[in-house]
Amino acid sequence: MRDQSAAGTLSRAGDLFQLLRDGKARTRAELASTTGLARSTVASRIDALISSGFVGAAGEAASSGGRPPSRFAFNPSARIAMAVDVGAMHVVVALTDLNGTVLSEERGDLEVAAGPDVVLDWVIDSGSRQIRQIGRPASSLTGIGIGLPGPVEHSTGRPVNPPIMPGWDGFDVPARVQSTFDVPVLVDNDVNIMALGEQATFWPGDDNLLFVKVATGIGAGIISSSRLQRGAVGTAGDLGHVRVPRGEGVVCRCGNIGCLEALASGPAIAKSLSEIGLPTAGREDLLEHVRHGRIQAIQALRQAGRDVGDVLATCVNLLNPSVIVIGGSLSHLGEHLMAGVREVVYHRSLPLATSSLRIAPSMAGDQAGVLGASRMVIEHVLSPANIEAAVAPNGEN
Amino acid sequence: MRDQSAAGTLSRAGDLFQLLRDGKARTRAELASTTGLARSTVASRIDALISSGFVGAAGEAASSGGRPPSRFAFNPSARIAMAVDVGAMHVVVALTDLNGTVLSEERGDLEVAAGPDVVLDWVIDSGSRQIRQIGRPASSLTGIGIGLPGPVEHSTGRPVNPPIMPGWDGFDVPARVQSTFDVPVLVDNDVNIMALGEQATFWPGDDNLLFVKVATGIGAGIISSSRLQRGAVGTAGDLGHVRVPRGEGVVCRCGNIGCLEALASGPAIAKSLSEIGLPTAGREDLLEHVRHGRIQAIQALRQAGRDVGDVLATCVNLLNPSVIVIGGSLSHLGEHLMAGVREVVYHRSLPLATSSLRIAPSMAGDQAGVLGASRMVIEHVLSPANIEAAVAPNGEN
């Protein structure tokens, strides 16, 4: 095992580890039988995984006589991950174990518009503080996942022309964070992160999931064949500027006519309600209107749902997901938006594609971002190649 | 190497083989250095791959003195694959090598409506005949890929409610073909197959490609992250029944209003031209009209392109492909359809998503089906797990 540089396809301790990630305890003999590897080989790899901490002893197995064989299992407490969810008006920093279970969390009322220095300094301070508070050494941090409220070039972690993030365009987010924490830092846009969090936590059996955020903007995170799909230049899922039938004559801030966002986003609904004599400054006003049963507000949410549904009907025909999850601030205002989405999707999509389709509200809610950021970084650090590198003896790598 | 049942993640000769599939010749030392495997291990695996024929000696490498080390490379002639393209009115059976190069081909004017017995008997006869003609033993056949003009459950190879294929619903296509050829038989719908063929042959560097067929029906094959995406129940890419803005009041054969197919398919264009006094019975008439520069026909194709483009604009925002390939019989009638597609996609899609987007006519043309069927089965038989099984010593597997 000299050169590990291209060992991804052939890594061995890393591959053995993937078998154990389901949490089931196994003996060396079971691992040898499942993998076809010699018992001596399995033994040495398990030893390496145990010294790294990623695998631990997990009680004794039943034996047909003599000393019972030891069983081994994935140890999710071996390391901690930092998960960061940056929204337009808030930042959440959490620490999780390697199963994505949140160990600690802090929320700050920062605006992303304050710029990357202010926001990332707070992230670094909060992360350092929480690591001390839970009593773990800094060396136990294995990676950091960050979600940002705008387009991000995932391969470099730099925002690309983010509309609501002055000062962030092209900023090297990983480098800034790595000046304090020398670990992998992965960055993606908030909707992709939320899709990952929702799928990993609540829909692990669904390999084809569409997460749609309906809030100030409208966008989607696409999981196809169990993988987050970012597209050729990372813009996949940008549904806000798809034209909808009702959009005739409505000008969008992007300059086009009839975009979904110009009709069904929070600001669009607030504007249309204010124009018909129901003053609506933001989400709280809208919630008040709905609580008081004001029919125009309920109709506006229902119609926004229909507009979103019109675009999603096309997405269903194109992608054939088994689940559509609707999240974002507008999804929490009762059933009216969801009802409009369901009405149009079940009317307009192919019968075969909707026969087993579920359309559900986000269950992760405010936690979706943090859960997804944690998931993104855990999948990276626990990949076969990275585990292989992590357990390789010092100096051999 | 006892139990190979779950060896996929840990297979070794199979993984080594993947490195060689690029066609580049390598020495044992180069393979050992790239993979981190011991030279003795590499040597025994290369021996197994050589006895199976999948790898062959490929000339001598330069040496710093002494006997030059041998170099090894993938041998695409090791086996042959059978590729079958069943259309509404034709069947093509081809033999290819393991690079997908066509060695032999036969076309039959059969109608798919003749039913699976007639069609598959002809496929079996033609395949057997061609194997004899090229002088290869029957044992060199490694697998069969089949494309059908309707929905197929890929996991079982059975058509699912195919509208133009009486007698095929639920028919066990693989079992019927395997009664003569005892090899893996993979079946998929024609549009998915064409997407594979086009991508593998002409766009190998593009991991996000959308292939759109515009003919009697309209559908798409989606390749995202280098993988064909079939969706949760296999209906992904079914664009024919997406609603388009111009569709107001137009009833589709599916019962819905304003579907793309009701406006932009071959029959829809023929009907609209006939209604305005330009009798059009089929594709040949349409071609005649275009050749004679009849303005209504040119306008109709251009408008059909705009309608297709309207749906594709949404697909571009959703999937962010780097290439859209337009195929099918209507794509070969000059530039009018393509011009309409480009006009609307570049107008309606996100600037970032279209900045590097190419919209190109199918280059594989009539060959797309056969090239894709070959590619589908080659990817299967040359996967790490299947190569591992193929090179395992007799009786151990």
Interface residues (C-beta under 8 A of the other chain):
Chain A: M1 R2 D3 Q4 A6 A7 T9 L10 R12 D15 L16 Q18 L19 S33 T34 T35 G36 L37 P151 V160 N161 D206 D207 N208 A220 I222 S224 S225 R227 Q229 R230 G231 A232 V233 G234 T235 A236 G237 D238 L239 H241 V242 R243 P245 N256 D310 V311 A313 T314 C315 N317 L318 L319 N320 P321 S322 R348 L350 L352 A353 S355 S356 L357
Chain B: M1 R2 D3 Q4 A6 A7 T9 L10 R12 D15 L16 Q18 L19 S33 T34 T35 G36 L37 P151 V160 N161 D206 D207 N208 A220 I222 S224 S225 R227 Q229 R230 G231 A232 V233 G234 T235 A236 G237 D238 L239 H241 V242 R243 P245 N256 D310 V311 A313 T314 C315 N317 L318 L319 N320 P321 S322 R348 L350 L352 A353 S355 S356 L357 P384
